[in-house]
Amino acid sequence: MIRKVEEKDFQLLTKLYKEIFSTNISFNEEINNKKVYIEDNNIIGFIDYSDIYDRAEINYIWVNPDYQRKGIATKLLNNMLSN
């Protein structure tokens, strides 16, 4: 299931951004362009993108290594493009 990031996700996502991308993320900014892929109530992947006029720019995309090569990143990208 893909859904928008919710406040309950902030702590885990902050940790993942720091560990994976060596960056700090602020959830004070708009969160509409941040989506998570959920399986068994766990965040398996996420996408963070920006809408810039008539195009989108992917800032970050990540899938848990244990779930890679199962089409999750493709689902996240398709969801981004359909919105």
C-alpha positions in Angstrom: 0.0 0.0 0.0 1.2 3.5 -0.9 0.2 6.4 1.2 1.2 10.0 2.1 3.7 10.4 4.9 2.0 10.8 8.3 3.3 12.3 11.5 3.8 8.8 13.0 6.4 8.1 10.2 8.6 11.1 11.0 10.9 9.5 13.5 11.7 6.5 11.4 12.1 8.5 8.2 14.3 11.0 9.9 16.6 8.1 10.9 16.5 6.6 7.4 17.4 9.9 5.6 20.3 10.3 8.0 21.6 6.7 7.6 21.1 6.2 3.9 21.5 9.7 2.4 23.6 11.4 5.2 21.1 14.2 5.2 18.7 15.7 7.7 15.1 16.1 6.6 12.7 18.6 8.0 9.1 17.6 8.2 8.1 21.2 8.7 8.1 21.5 4.9 5.3 20.3 2.7 4.8 16.5 3.1 2.4 16.0 0.2 5.2 15.0 -2.0 6.5 12.3 0.3 5.0 8.8 0.0 5.7 5.6 1.8 5.2 2.0 0.7 3.8 0.0 3.6 3.7 -3.8 4.0 2.6 -5.5 7.3 2.5 -2.0 8.9 6.2 -1.5 8.1 7.8 1.2 5.9 9.4 -0.8 3.1 10.2 2.1 0.8 9.6 5.8 0.2 9.8 8.5 -2.4 10.4 12.2 -1.9 9.8 14.4 -4.9 9.2 18.1 -5.8 6.6 19.5 -8.2 8.3 22.1 -10.3 5.8 23.7 -12.7 4.9 21.1 -15.2 7.5 18.5 -14.1 8.5 16.4 -11.1 12.0 16.0 -9.7 12.8 13.0 -7.5 14.8 14.0 -4.5 15.1 10.6 -2.8 13.8 7.1 -3.4 14.6 4.1 -1.3 13.5 0.5 -0.9 14.6 -1.8 1.9 17.3 -4.1 0.5 15.3 -7.2 1.6 12.4 -6.1 -0.7 14.4 -4.9 -3.7 13.7 -6.3 -7.2 10.0 -6.8 -6.4 8.7 -3.7 -8.3 8.3 -1.5 -5.3 10.3 1.4 -6.6 8.3 1.2 -9.9 5.0 1.3 -7.9 6.2 4.4 -6.0 7.2 6.1 -9.3 3.9 5.2 -11.0 2.0 6.6 -8.0 4.0 9.8 -8.2 3.3 10.1 -11.9 -0.4 9.4 -11.5 -0.9 12.2 -8.9 
